[in-house]
Amino acid sequence: MNILCTDKTGTLTEGRIVLERYVDVGGEHSDKVLNFGYLNSYYHTGLKNLMDDAILDHEDLEARLKMKEQYSKIDEIPFDLLGVVCQ
């Protein structure tokens, strides 16, 4: 992911955000983007955040993607800012 756009309206007053659109790099609607986002939010064991909650609450993707039948977590490499190289 190169760019993530969010509008935090409601985050402070309601303590949540809502997923409204999911688009590919060309700005086109993409179920693939939503599905990969859902898989990431569903299986990661790090700290959940408002973005994860918005993705998981968007619709019943667990049933549609048949999460338990078609996917299983093999391993996880946590995000680490120390591994990020800045130029």
Residue, then its C-alpha position, 0 to 999 in steps of 0.5 A: m500500500n502506498i496511500l491510505c486515505t481516511d476521514k477521521t470525522g466521527t473518530l473522536t465523537e463516536g470512537r469509530i470509523v466506517l468503511e465506505r469505499y475500497v478502491d484499487v490503485g486506479g481508483e476503481h471499486s475492488d472487492k479484492v482490496l476489501n478481501f485482502g484487507y479483511l484477511n489481514s484484519y481478521y488474522h493479525t494478532g497485533l493490536k487491533n485499531l479502528m481501521d481493523d474494526a471498520i473493515l471487520d464490521h463492514e459486512d459479513l465477509e467471514a461467511r462470504l469468504k468462507m474464512k474457516e473453510q478456505y483460509s488458515k493462518i500459517d505464520e505472522i511477521p509483525f509490523d516493525l518500525l525498526g525494520v523500515v528503512c528511510q532514505 
